[in-house]
Amino acid sequence: MSDRDRRTSEPAGLDGLPPLYSIAKGEVVSVQTYGAFVRLPGYRKEGLVHVSEMSASRVESASEIVDVGEHVWIKVIGREIQGDKVKLSFSMKAVNQGTGRDLDPNNVMAEQDSRRRKQFRDQTSNRITLEAVLNTTCSKCGCKGHFTKDCFSAPGLQYALLPEEDDKEPEQQPSTAAQNQDSDKKKKKKEKKAKKKSKKRERKESESDSSSSSECKSKRRRQEHERDRDDKKKKRHKKHKSHKHS
């Protein structure tokens, strides 16, 4: 399709705007964090160069790339009518900033970016929210939370599902396991207390044995000392008697 055919098929609101996929050199008139607004010579409408269209690498802020009053090469990648407003989208990464040569002659990157923008556009007005589905009443069964076409109930008696015994056992298992852990902890505490008591008893017994043994030794020493004294006295008495007889 030629540029003339495109112009004739375009809506009336897009008249007087630069052609789609055309390349021109413009002046940066405003710099924001999300992008820069560029004005083309001969056109009153300004276009936005988003930060994602400034460079092939990631750009955090537009001020890192351009300044107000700077002249840059751009490519027109989007022209949209949203209500009463007309939006122009430009790209800097699709054009060589030194020579103005088109780096995307087949407009592959431009079409990918346009599809990406459409995917992220807000479509909540056309969606059915979860709350609306939950509040919907089925005309077939009279219950809420689903549409009539999704209803699976059949005419006749309705039965409620009861939980099986196998399903209850896993719920009880954690409680029994917790009880077993508590009982094991109590047993360990009791064993520790019993060990401490036995150690204290052994210490007391050893101390008592040592004290009794020391007392016995002292008694033995006293008895031996008294015996020695008695023996010495007897010997002295015998000697004295022998002197008298002589």
C-alpha positions in Angstrom: 0.0 0.0 0.0 1.4 3.4 -1.0 1.4 6.6 1.1 -1.4 8.0 -1.0 -3.7 5.0 -0.3 -2.9 5.2 3.4 -3.8 8.9 3.5 -7.1 8.3 1.7 -8.0 5.4 4.0 -7.1 7.3 7.2 -9.8 8.8 9.5 -10.5 12.5 9.2 -9.0 13.1 12.6 -5.6 12.1 11.4 -5.4 14.7 8.7 -2.5 17.1 9.0 -0.2 14.7 10.8 3.1 13.2 9.7 2.7 9.9 7.7 3.1 6.6 9.5 6.6 5.1 9.4 8.0 8.4 8.1 11.4 9.7 9.3 12.0 13.3 10.2 14.2 15.4 12.5 12.5 17.2 15.4 13.2 19.3 18.5 12.8 18.0 22.0 10.3 20.4 23.8 9.7 18.5 27.0 11.5 15.8 29.0 9.7 13.6 31.5 10.7 10.5 33.4 8.6 8.2 31.1 9.8 9.9 27.8 10.4 13.0 25.7 8.0 15.1 23.6 9.3 16.0 20.1 7.9 18.6 17.8 8.4 18.2 14.0 8.9 21.2 11.7 5.6 22.1 9.9 3.4 20.3 12.4 1.7 21.7 15.5 1.1 18.3 17.1 3.9 16.9 19.3 4.7 13.2 19.6 6.0 11.1 22.5 9.2 9.1 22.4 8.8 6.6 25.2 11.8 5.5 27.2 11.5 2.1 25.7 11.9 3.6 22.2 14.9 5.7 22.9 17.6 3.1 22.9 18.0 -0.6 22.3 19.4 -0.9 25.9 17.3 -0.2 29.1 16.7 3.5 29.9 15.6 4.4 33.4 14.8 8.1 32.7 14.5 10.1 29.4 16.9 12.8 30.8 19.7 10.3 30.5 19.4 10.4 26.7 18.0 13.8 25.6 17.7 17.4 26.8 15.2 20.1 26.0 16.1 22.0 22.8 18.1 19.0 21.4 17.4 17.9 17.8 16.9 14.1 17.3 15.9 11.8 14.4 12.6 10.0 14.9 10.3 7.5 13.1 6.6 7.8 13.4 5.4 4.4 14.7 1.9 5.2 16.0 -1.0 7.5 15.3 -4.1 6.9 17.5 -7.4 8.6 18.2 -8.5 8.2 21.8 -11.7 10.1 22.4 -11.1 13.7 21.5 -7.3 13.3 21.6 -4.9 12.3 18.9 -1.7 10.6 20.1 1.5 10.4 18.1 4.2 7.8 19.0 7.8 8.3 17.8 10.9 6.0 18.0 14.5 7.0 18.2 16.0 3.5 18.3 14.7 2.7 14.8 16.7 5.6 13.3 20.5 6.2 13.2 20.9 9.4 15.1 24.0 10.3 13.2 22.8 9.8 9.6 19.0 9.5 9.9 19.1 6.1 8.2 16.1 3.8 8.9 17.3 0.9 11.0 13.9 -0.9 10.7 13.0 -0.6 7.0 10.5 -3.5 7.2 8.8 -2.0 10.3 9.2 -5.3 12.2 10.1 -3.7 15.5 7.4 -1.0 15.1 4.7 -3.7 14.6 5.9 -5.7 17.6 5.9 -2.6 19.8 2.3 -1.7 18.6 1.1 -5.3 19.4 2.8 -5.0 22.8 1.1 -1.7 23.6 -2.3 -3.2 22.7 -1.8 -6.2 25.0 -1.1 -4.0 27.9 -4.0 -1.6 27.2 -6.7 -1.5 29.8 -9.6 -3.8 28.8 -11.3 -4.0 32.2 -14.6 -2.6 30.8 -15.0 -5.6 28.5 -14.2 -8.2 31.2 -16.5 -9.9 33.6 -15.1 -9.6 37.1 -15.0 -12.4 39.6 -17.4 -10.6 41.9 -20.1 -10.5 39.2 -19.7 -14.3 38.6 -20.0 -15.1 42.3 -23.2 -12.9 42.6 -24.8 -14.6 39.5 -27.7 -16.8 40.3 -28.2 -19.9 38.2 -31.7 -20.2 36.8 -31.4 -24.0 36.6 -30.5 -24.9 40.1 -31.0 -21.6 42.0 -27.5 -21.5 43.4 -25.0 -18.7 43.1 -21.5 -18.6 41.7 -21.9 -20.0 38.2 -23.8 -19.5 35.0 -26.7 -21.7 33.7 -24.6 -23.0 30.9 -21.9 -24.2 33.4 -24.4 -25.8 35.7 -23.9 -29.6 36.2 -26.9 -30.4 38.3 -29.5 -32.8 36.9 -33.3 -32.8 37.7 -34.4 -35.1 40.5 -33.0 -35.7 44.0 -29.8 -33.9 44.9 -27.2 -35.5 47.1 -24.6 -33.9 49.2 -21.0 -35.2 49.2 -19.9 -36.6 52.6 -16.2 -36.7 53.5 -14.8 -40.2 53.5 -13.0 -41.8 56.4 -9.7 -41.8 54.5 -10.0 -38.0 54.2 -10.4 -37.6 58.0 -7.4 -39.6 58.9 -4.8 -37.2 57.6 -6.4 -34.4 59.7 -6.0 -36.6 62.8 -2.4 -37.6 62.1 -0.8 -34.3 62.8 -2.5 -34.1 66.3 -1.3 -37.6 67.2 2.2 -36.8 66.0 2.1 -33.6 68.1 1.0 -35.7 71.1 3.8 -38.2 70.5 6.3 -35.3 70.3 5.0 -33.9 73.6 5.2 -37.2 75.3 8.8 -37.8 74.1 9.8 -34.4 75.4 8.2 -35.1 78.8 10.1 -38.5 78.9 13.4 -36.8 78.1 12.8 -34.2 80.8 12.0 -36.9 83.4 15.1 -38.9 82.4 17.3 -35.8 82.8 15.9 -35.1 86.2 16.4 -38.7 87.3 20.0 -38.5 86.1 20.7 -35.3 88.0 19.2 -36.8 91.2 21.3 -40.0 90.9 24.4 -37.9 90.4 23.7 -35.9 93.5 23.1 -39.1 95.5 26.4 -40.5 94.3 28.2 -37.3 95.3 26.7 -37.4 98.8 27.5 -41.1 99.2 31.1 -40.5 98.1 31.4 -37.6 100.5 29.9 -39.6 103.3 32.2 -42.6 102.5 35.3 -40.3 102.5 34.3 -38.7 105.8 33.6 -42.1 107.4 36.9 -43.5 106.1 38.8 -40.5 107.5 37.1 -40.9 110.9 38.0 -44.6 111.0 41.6 -43.8 110.2 41.8 -41.3 113.0 40.2 -43.7 115.5 42.7 -46.4 114.5 45.6 -44.0 115.0 44.3 -43.0 118.4 43.9 -46.7 119.5 47.4 -47.5 118.3 48.8 -44.5 120.1 47.1 -45.5 123.3 48.4 -49.1 123.0 51.9 -47.8 122.6 51.5 -45.8 125.7 50.2 -48.7 127.7 53.1 -50.9 126.5 55.6 -48.3 127.5 54.0 -48.0 131.0 54.1 -51.8 131.5 57.8 -51.9 130.5 58.7 -49.2 133.0 56.8 -50.8 135.8 58.6 -54.2 135.2 62.0 -52.4 135.3 61.2 -50.7 138.5 60.2 -54.0 140.2 63.4 -55.7 139.1 65.5 -52.9 140.7 63.7 -53.3 144.0 64.2 -57.1 144.2 67.9 -56.7 143.5 
